Amino acid sequence: MEARTRFLLPGGHRWLRAHVMGVQLLAQLLVLLLGLLALLALVVLAPRVGYAQASTWVEVERRVSLTDGRTASEMKAIAVQEALAEAVRRVAGVRVQGTQSATSGDSAGTRIDRFEQAVRLDLSGRATRWEIVREEWQSAKNSVGAPPVLVLTLRVQVTPEIGQSDAGFGVTLGARTTRLIVRGETPAANDEIIATVRSTTEAYITLVSIAGDSVFVLTPNVVTPSVVAGPSGTIEIPDAETRRLGLHLRVTLPTGVTVRGERLLAVATRTRVTAPGGAGTGEARDTGVLTLAAFNQWLVGIPLDQRAIAELPIEVRRTP
């Protein structure tokens, strides 16, 4: 009886029970709706707060011949880059709307017309981890005197890019010179990198140099923790004041290397991001640098509409 009469008002009005039940049902629906909205917010915001994207592993085989003027290690590096690019094409494809940039130049009379394929701007994903499954040099069959062939099989993890590029957000990259000289073991005698950067909107700049599978983070650094570019004018990295204080981005080469092609890469982001960092190990790699895989992993964590990229080939050569 209590359950039937506790909602009665004086005068015998019985509609209150049904009214309260309706309010309870409405409250439950509201809680459910808020839960769905919260879940939707997590899905929408996940790329911007570091949620991991689904990655795919694929195995790729490449065969390259040892050509004149190339060392075995150089051919291996070429095979690795081609395998990484092929893995990304298989898994993620190529963005038709990819940002265009000049990637050709001339190096000692030899045309350079390719970026390190693993960080090409038009790919819809990036190789974020890889391991060599098979590496074997074979003699060419049925061809006397033919150069040996490297058979390389890579197992590659491909992570897709997030979102879509913003056509109105772009960055341009240049340099005072793209041919730099190493004159000795003392860095002070070597040429320095002075990059020029401009962005279509105010953006934070991360500048790196890529050599093979190594990535050298040039800025930000302990002296210039934040570099901002915008549409009002071109900035220099490092700027004149920083150079006056003694910070110069002088080039070096590993022992035994006389010439090396590198790429400067400027990553512009709408908001400040934590710069990639870390140390790598590996064949013929300078110490204290980031691996290309780790750099790619950092890059795919920034949504496409939140970043713009420009690249520039440079040549570093040791004087006789």
N, C-alpha and C positions, 0 to 999 in steps of 0.2 A: 504494500500500500504506500509505503514511503516513497518508492521509486515513481509512483504514479502521481503523487500529490505535492512533491517538493517544489515543483515549478509553477504551482497554482498561485495566482494573485487573488487578493481579496475581491470578491464579486464573482468568482468562479471562472475567470478567463483562462482557457487551457491552451491558447496559442503559443505561450512562452516556451514550452518544451520543444515544439517543432522549430521555433525560431532559434533556440540555443543550439539544437542539433545542426541546423543549417549553418550557423556561425562556426561550429566546430569543423564541419566539412569544408567550409571555405578556408579556414585556417590551415587545414591539412593540405589542401590544394595549393595554397600560397607557399607553404614550406617546400612542397614538391617542385613548384615552379622556380623558387629561389635556388634549389639544389641543381636543377637543370641549367639555370643561368650561370651558376658557379662552374659547373662542368664545362659549359661552352666557353667561358672565359679562360679556363685552363687550356683548352684546345687552341683557342685563338692566340693566347699570349705565350704558349709554350716555346715557339722558336725564339722569342725575344728574351726569354729568361733562362735559356740554356738547356731546355729539354732536348734529349738526344733524338736524332732522327733515325729512322730504320735504315740499317745498312745492309748491303748485299755482298757476298763473297763470290768471285768468279775466277776461273783459271784461264790464263792466256799464254800461248806459245808464240815466240818470235824467233825468226832466223835471219841473221845478218852476216854478210861476208866481210872479211878483213880486207879493207881497201887500202890502197897506197896512201901514205901520209897519216894513217890513223893507227893508234896503238890499240892493243887488246882491251885495255881498260876504257878507252874512249868508245870502242864499239859496244862494249858491255853497257856503258851508260846510255848510248843511243837505243839499244835493245830494250833496256828498262823503261825509258821514257815512252817508246812506242807501245810497249805492252800496257803501261798504265793508261795511256790515252785510249787504246783499244778497249780496255776493261770498262772505262767510263762510258765510252760510246755504246757498248753492249748493254750496260745496265741502265744508264740515265739518258742517253741520247745527246743530241746537240741542240742548243737553243738557237732557233732561227733569229731571234731578236737580240742576239749577243752584241755587246758593246764592240764597236769597231775601233781599232787602234793600229798604228803603224808598227809593224814588226819586222821590217826589212832594213838592211843596212849593208855596209861593206866593211870587211875586215881583211886587210892585207890582200886586197884583190879578190877575195873569196866572198861570195854573196851569202849573207845570213838571212834566211827568210822564214825561220820558225822560232816560236817561243818554246820554252820547255813545255812539252805537250801536256804534262801532268797538271799544269796550272793555266791552261788555255782559257781565255775569257768566255768562249762560246759553249763550253761544256755545261751540261745541266747537273753535273755532280762532280765530286772530286775523289781522288784516290787518297784515302786517309790512313791506310795501313797496307803493307805488302810484305811478302816473303818469297824467297827464291826456292822453287820446288826442284828445278833441274837446271844445271848449267854444264854444257858439254861442247867442246870444240870438235868438229867433224871435218874430215877431208872431203872435198867435193867429189862426187861420184861421176865416173865416166868423163872426166875432164882433167887431162894432164896439165899440171902447172897452175891450176885454178886455186885461188886463195881459200883458206879454211873457212868453215862456216860455224858461227856460234849459235847453238840451239839453247834458248833460254825460256824456261817456263816459270811464270809468276802466278802466285795466288794473291789476289788483290781484293781489298775491302773498298767498296764504293759507297759513299754517303751522298745522298741527293741534296741539291741546293734547296733553300727555303724561299718560297714566295716568288714574286715576279719583279724584275728590274724596273726602276723608275726612270723613264726616258728623259725626264727633266733634271735628273741628278747625275752629274758627270764631273770628271776630274781630268786635267791634262798634266803631263809630266815631261820635263826637258832637263837638260844639263848643260853646263858651260862647255864641256867637252865629253865625248863618248869614247875617246881613246886615251887611256891613262897609263903612265909609265912607272914601273918599279925600278928604282935606281940602285937599291942596295938593301941591306938587312935593317938599316935604320929607317923607320917609317917617316921621320921628318923630311927625308930627302925625296920621298915619293909623291906623286901627284895626288890631289885630293878630289873627292866627289863633291860637287856643288850642284844640287838638284834645284830645279825651278818647278813650282807647283801652283796650279790655280784650280779652284772648284767653282761650280755653278751656284752653289749655296754654301753658307758657312759650314765647315766640316772639320773634323779632327783627322790628322794625317798620320798614318803609320808608313814609314819608308823602309823597305828591305832590299837587300841584294841577294839574288839567287844564283848559285853556282853549282850546277849538277844537282845533287840531292841535298845540298846544304843551303840554309837560309840564314843570312846575317841581318839581324834587326839593327837598323841604323838610328831610327827615331821612332818613338820617344826613347830617351835615355836619362841618366841621372842628372845631366846638366840641363836638358830641355825635356822635362816630363810631359809637356803638352805642346803640340804644334797645330795651329789652326790656319786654314786657308779659306778663301772666300772669293766672290765674284768681283770685288773691288780692285784687285790687282794681283800680280804674281809674287809669290814669296820665294825666298831662297832657303834651302836646307843644307847645311846650317846657315843661319843668317849672318850678316856682317859682324854684329856685336858678339855673337857666340864665337866666331872665328877670331875676333880680336882678343877674346878672353883665353884663347888657346885650344879650343876644340876644333879639330879638323878630322874629316872622314877620309883618312889616307888609305890608299889601296895597298894590299900585300899579296903575295903569292906563296903557296906551299913550296917547300924545298923540292927542287927538281922540275918544277913547272915553269916554263918560259912564257907561255901565253895562255890566256883563258877567257872564254866568252862568258859574260855574266848578264843578268837582267836586273835593272832597277824596277821595283814595283811599288807604286804608291796606292795605298788603300785609304780612301776617304770614307768616314763614317759620320752619320748625322749626330750621334752622341758619342761621348768618350767611352772607349772600350779598353779593357785590360790588354796591354800589348802581349803578343806571343813571346815566350821565353823558354829557356832550357838549354841544355848542352847535348850535343850528339856525338856519336862515335861511328866509325866506319872507315872504309878504304879511302885513303887520300883525302880525308876531310879535316879541315882546320878545327881546332878545339874550340869549345865554348860557343857552338852554333846550334841552331834549331834544325831538326830534320824536316825535309820537305813534307813528309807525311804528317808531322805534328803541325806544321804551318797550315796545311790544307784542312786539318781538323779544326783549327782555330777559325779559318776563313768560312767554312760552311756553317759555323755557329752564328754568323752574322747574316740576317735575312737580306735577300737581294735588294729590296727597296730601301735598306738602311745603309748600303755601301755602294761605292763606285770604285773602279780600278783602272789604272793606267800603267803601262809598262814601257820600258826603253832598253834596247840592247846596248851594252858597252863592251869594250875590249880592254883587258888588262895585260900588259906585255912587259917582260923583264928586259932591260938593256943588256947587251952582250958584256 
